[in-house]
């Protein structure tokens, strides 16, 4: 974080209630250009640039029935959820059909947005 010009001993104070830990961390860190990554049960505060470099694989199952074409769902996700983060537009994210679901390589932040999107789709059915 020193390379980004952020002092490690700079105090950050925030008083909030009624929000999730995720939202609280966003409110506290994003104004400073910081982000976080959760790994092995530990939250690491880092720069947004570093967080965006850490990709992980998640498998989403039971999204499509065997007779459905998953390409429509892939198109929706890559068009509506962080479009610039996908490989076809120069990003690093990858999404592929896997059995009746999807296997996705993306940042933690984008994975969270994908999960929210998929939940909203299911609720709209």
PASEBA-1860 file (N, C-alpha, C; in nm, 3 decimals):
! residues 125
1> XXXXXXXX> 0.083/-0.118/0.000/0.000/0.000/0.000/0.087/0.125/0.000 ~ 0.212/0.112/0.042/0.303/0.226/0.038/0.322/0.276/-0.104 ~ 0.327/0.180/-0.201/0.344/0.217/-0.341/0.229/0.303/-0.392 ~ 0.111/0.284/-0.332/-0.007/0.361/-0.372/-0.017/0.493/-0.297 ~ 0.081/0.521/-0.212/0.081/0.647/-0.137/-0.012/0.647/-0.017 ~ -0.039/0.530/0.038/-0.129/0.518/0.152/-0.048/0.478/0.274 ~ -0.051/0.564/0.374/0.024/0.537/0.497/-0.045/0.426/0.576 ~ 0.035/0.331/0.622/-0.020/0.218/0.696/-0.071/0.258/0.834
9> XXXXXXXX> -0.025/0.371/0.885/-0.067/0.413/1.018/-0.172/0.524/1.016 ~ -0.230/0.551/0.899/-0.334/0.654/0.889/-0.463/0.605/0.953 ~ -0.515/0.679/1.051/-0.638/0.635/1.116/-0.760/0.652/1.025 ~ -0.851/0.559/1.037/-0.977/0.564/0.963/-1.088/0.542/1.065 ~ -1.179/0.638/1.077/-1.289/0.627/1.170/-1.421/0.631/1.094 ~ -1.511/0.543/1.134/-1.643/0.542/1.073/-1.740/0.491/1.179 ~ -1.853/0.558/1.188/-1.957/0.518/1.283/-2.082/0.487/1.204 ~ -2.118/0.359/1.197/-2.234/0.317/1.121/-2.303/0.204/1.197
17> XXXXXXXX> -2.428/0.182/1.163/-2.498/0.067/1.220/-2.602/0.021/1.119 ~ -2.646/-0.102/1.136/-2.750/-0.155/1.049/-2.704/-0.190/0.910 ~ -2.574/-0.211/0.891/-2.523/-0.250/0.760/-2.443/-0.380/0.774 ~ -2.428/-0.451/0.664/-2.348/-0.572/0.665/-2.200/-0.536/0.679 ~ -2.122/-0.633/0.720/-1.977/-0.612/0.728/-1.922/-0.574/0.592 ~ -1.969/-0.641/0.487/-1.925/-0.610/0.350/-1.952/-0.463/0.318 ~ -2.072/-0.415/0.346/-2.106/-0.275/0.316/-2.026/-0.179/0.404 ~ -2.005/-0.216/0.529/-1.925/-0.133/0.619/-1.781/-0.119/0.571
25> XXXXXXXX> -1.723/-0.229/0.529/-1.587/-0.224/0.476/-1.582/-0.139/0.349 ~ -1.681/-0.153/0.263/-1.685/-0.071/0.141/-1.692/0.078/0.176 ~ -1.779/0.113/0.270/-1.794/0.254/0.310/-1.663/0.309/0.368 ~ -1.589/0.225/0.437/-1.467/0.267/0.503/-1.348/0.271/0.407 ~ -1.338/0.174/0.316/-1.217/0.159/0.237/-1.219/0.223/0.099 ~ -1.332/0.211/0.029/-1.336/0.258/-0.110/-1.302/0.406/-0.127 ~ -1.342/0.496/-0.036/-1.302/0.638/-0.054/-1.150/0.658/-0.055 ~ -1.076/0.564/0.003/-0.930/0.574/0.006/-0.864/0.496/-0.109
33> XXXXXXXX> -0.946/0.440/-0.199/-0.891/0.359/-0.306/-0.847/0.222/-0.258 ~ -0.900/0.182/-0.142/-0.864/0.053/-0.084/-0.977/-0.048/-0.104 ~ -0.943/-0.172/-0.091/-1.039/-0.280/-0.103/-0.997/-0.388/-0.005 ~ -1.064/-0.500/-0.009/-1.028/-0.611/0.079/-1.048/-0.742/0.006 ~ -0.978/-0.843/0.054/-0.990/-0.978/0.003/-0.996/-1.070/0.124 ~ -1.093/-1.160/0.126/-1.102/-1.258/0.233/-1.036/-1.387/0.187 ~ -0.937/-1.431/0.263/-0.867/-1.555/0.231/-0.845/-1.635/0.358 ~ -0.888/-1.759/0.357/-0.868/-1.850/0.471/-0.921/-1.792/0.602
41> XXXXXXXX> -1.036/-1.725/0.594/-1.099/-1.671/0.713/-1.041/-1.541/0.764 ~ -0.953/-1.480/0.687/-0.888/-1.355/0.726/-0.920/-1.248/0.622 ~ -0.955/-1.128/0.668/-0.980/-1.016/0.578/-0.850/-0.937/0.563 ~ -0.802/-0.928/0.438/-0.680/-0.853/0.408/-0.719/-0.722/0.342 ~ -0.677/-0.610/0.401/-0.700/-0.479/0.341/-0.585/-0.454/0.245 ~ -0.619/-0.410/0.123/-0.519/-0.389/0.021/-0.568/-0.281/-0.075 ~ -0.492/-0.254/-0.177/-0.537/-0.157/-0.278/-0.636/-0.225/-0.372 ~ -0.716/-0.145/-0.438/-0.811/-0.198/-0.535/-0.739/-0.270/-0.648
49> XXXXXXXX> -0.624/-0.216/-0.689/-0.545/-0.278/-0.796/-0.503/-0.419/-0.757 ~ -0.454/-0.436/-0.636/-0.410/-0.569/-0.590/-0.530/-0.662/-0.576 ~ -0.640/-0.613/-0.519/-0.760/-0.696/-0.503/-0.812/-0.743/-0.639 ~ -0.805/-0.656/-0.739/-0.853/-0.692/-0.873/-0.764/-0.795/-0.942 ~ -0.641/-0.812/-0.894/-0.550/-0.911/-0.951/-0.572/-1.051/-0.893 ~ -0.640/-1.059/-0.779/-0.662/-1.187/-0.713/-0.792/-1.250/-0.764 ~ -0.777/-1.348/-0.849/-0.892/-1.417/-0.906/-0.913/-1.550/-0.836 ~ -1.038/-1.590/-0.828/-1.068/-1.722/-0.771/-1.177/-1.787/-0.854
57> XXXXXXXX> -1.183/-1.918/-0.843/-1.281/-1.996/-0.918/-1.400/-2.027/-0.829 ~ -1.519/-2.007/-0.881/-1.641/-2.050/-0.813/-1.725/-2.128/-0.913 ~ -1.792/-2.230/-0.863/-1.880/-2.312/-0.946/-2.023/-2.289/-0.899 ~ -2.107/-2.247/-0.990/-2.249/-2.226/-0.961/-2.325/-2.340/-1.027 ~ -2.396/-2.419/-0.948/-2.467/-2.535/-1.002/-2.617/-2.514/-1.000 ~ -2.686/-2.604/-1.070/-2.832/-2.604/-1.076/-2.890/-2.473/-1.127 ~ -2.824/-2.415/-1.225/-2.872/-2.289/-1.282/-2.957/-2.310/-1.406 ~ -2.927/-2.418/-1.477/-3.001/-2.445/-1.601/-3.045/-2.590/-1.600
65> XXXXXXXX> -3.150/-2.619/-1.672/-3.191/-2.758/-1.689/-3.115/-2.815/-1.809 ~ -3.107/-2.947/-1.819/-3.028/-3.005/-1.929/-3.072/-2.960/-2.068 ~ -3.199/-2.926/-2.087/-3.245/-2.885/-2.220/-3.220/-2.736/-2.248 ~ -3.180/-2.658/-2.149/-3.156/-2.515/-2.168/-3.014/-2.490/-2.219 ~ -2.998/-2.383/-2.292/-2.869/-2.341/-2.341/-2.809/-2.242/-2.242 ~ -2.696/-2.275/-2.179/-2.638/-2.184/-2.080/-2.578/-2.057/-2.140 ~ -2.562/-2.055/-2.271/-2.502/-1.937/-2.336/-2.584/-1.810/-2.312 ~ -2.716/-1.824/-2.302/-2.800/-1.706/-2.275/-2.769/-1.649/-2.136
73> XXXXXXXX> -2.753/-1.735/-2.039/-2.718/-1.691/-1.904/-2.579/-1.629/-1.901 ~ -2.485/-1.690/-1.972/-2.349/-1.634/-1.980/-2.353/-1.495/-2.042 ~ -2.431/-1.479/-2.147/-2.444/-1.349/-2.213/-2.501/-1.244/-2.118 ~ -2.602/-1.281/-2.042/-2.661/-1.188/-1.944/-2.558/-1.145/-1.840 ~ -2.485/-1.241/-1.786/-2.387/-1.211/-1.680/-2.276/-1.123/-1.735 ~ -2.218/-1.160/-1.849/-2.103/-1.085/-1.899/-2.142/-0.947/-1.953 ~ -2.269/-0.930/-1.986/-2.317/-0.799/-2.033/-2.357/-0.708/-1.918 ~ -2.414/-0.766/-1.811/-2.472/-0.685/-1.705/-2.390/-0.676/-1.576
81> XXXXXXXX> -2.300/-0.769/-1.555/-2.221/-0.771/-1.431/-2.075/-0.741/-1.465 ~ -2.030/-0.622/-1.434/-1.891/-0.579/-1.457/-1.843/-0.617/-1.599 ~ -1.908/-0.563/-1.702/-1.876/-0.604/-1.840/-1.728/-0.594/-1.878 ~ -1.658/-0.492/-1.830/-1.517/-0.473/-1.868/-1.424/-0.572/-1.800 ~ -1.474/-0.650/-1.705/-1.387/-0.742/-1.632/-1.371/-0.877/-1.702 ~ -1.446/-0.900/-1.810/-1.445/-1.030/-1.878/-1.342/-1.032/-1.991 ~ -1.285/-1.149/-2.014/-1.176/-1.165/-2.112/-1.213/-1.113/-2.250 ~ -1.339/-1.132/-2.293/-1.376/-1.089/-2.428/-1.370/-0.937/-2.446
89> XXXXXXXX> -1.364/-0.862/-2.335/-1.349/-0.717/-2.344/-1.216/-0.669/-2.285 ~ -1.121/-0.761/-2.275/-0.987/-0.723/-2.229/-0.963/-0.745/-2.081 ~ -1.063/-0.791/-2.007/-1.044/-0.821/-1.866/-0.984/-0.959/-1.846 ~ -0.986/-1.006/-1.722/-0.926/-1.135/-1.690/-1.028/-1.241/-1.653 ~ -1.155/-1.203/-1.638/-1.258/-1.297/-1.596/-1.295/-1.395/-1.706 ~ -1.325/-1.518/-1.664/-1.362/-1.623/-1.758/-1.487/-1.692/-1.705 ~ -1.578/-1.724/-1.794/-1.702/-1.794/-1.756/-1.729/-1.901/-1.860 ~ -1.758/-2.022/-1.812/-1.783/-2.135/-1.902/-1.898/-2.219/-1.849
97> XXXXXXXX> -1.972/-2.284/-1.939/-2.075/-2.377/-1.894/-2.009/-2.496/-1.824 ~ -2.076/-2.547/-1.722/-2.027/-2.665/-1.651/-2.146/-2.745/-1.602 ~ -2.166/-2.860/-1.663/-2.281/-2.945/-1.633/-2.407/-2.861/-1.644 ~ -2.486/-2.847/-1.536/-2.607/-2.764/-1.544/-2.585/-2.629/-1.475 ~ -2.462/-2.581/-1.480/-2.430/-2.455/-1.417/-2.316/-2.385/-1.488 ~ -2.238/-2.310/-1.410/-2.128/-2.232/-1.466/-2.006/-2.245/-1.377 ~ -1.889/-2.239/-1.438/-1.765/-2.227/-1.365/-1.707/-2.090/-1.402 ~ -1.672/-2.013/-1.299/-1.637/-1.873/-1.321/-1.506/-1.840/-1.250
105> XXXXXXXX> -1.415/-1.776/-1.322/-1.292/-1.722/-1.267/-1.308/-1.571/-1.263 ~ -1.307/-1.513/-1.143/-1.331/-1.369/-1.130/-1.277/-1.321/-0.996 ~ -1.285/-1.190/-0.975/-1.247/-1.133/-0.845/-1.357/-1.164/-0.743 ~ -1.322/-1.153/-0.615/-1.422/-1.175/-0.511/-1.537/-1.076/-0.521 ~ -1.507/-0.951/-0.548/-1.611/-0.849/-0.558/-1.708/-0.882/-0.672 ~ -1.654/-0.924/-0.786/-1.741/-0.957/-0.900/-1.819/-1.086/-0.873 ~ -1.757/-1.184/-0.807/-1.831/-1.305/-0.769/-1.952/-1.269/-0.683 ~ -1.935/-1.177/-0.591/-2.046/-1.136/-0.506/-2.158/-1.073/-0.591
113> XXXXXXXX> -2.121/-0.989/-0.686/-2.221/-0.926/-0.773/-2.291/-1.031/-0.860 ~ -2.217/-1.132/-0.906/-2.278/-1.239/-0.984/-2.379/-1.315/-0.900 ~ -2.343/-1.346/-0.776/-2.436/-1.416/-0.686/-2.562/-1.335/-0.663 ~ -2.548/-1.204/-0.643/-2.665/-1.118/-0.626/-2.752/-1.119/-0.752 ~ -2.689/-1.114/-0.867/-2.761/-1.116/-0.995/-2.836/-1.247/-1.013 ~ -2.771/-1.359/-0.985/-2.836/-1.489/-1.000/-2.953/-1.505/-0.903 ~ -2.938/-1.453/-0.781/-3.047/-1.456/-0.684/-3.165/-1.374/-0.735 ~ -3.137/-1.256/-0.789/-3.244/-1.171/-0.842/-3.315/-1.240/-0.959
121> XXXXX> -3.240/-1.309/-1.044/-3.301/-1.381/-1.156/-3.395/-1.490/-1.106 ~ -3.351/-1.566/-1.007/-3.434/-1.674/-0.953/-3.561/-1.618/-0.888 ~ -3.548/-1.505/-0.817/-3.663/-1.444/-0.752/-3.762/-1.388/-0.854 ~ -3.714/-1.351/-0.971/-3.801/-1.294/-1.075/-3.879/-1.401/-1.149 ~ -3.840/-1.527/-1.135/-3.909/-1.635/-1.207/-4.046/-1.662/-1.149
END
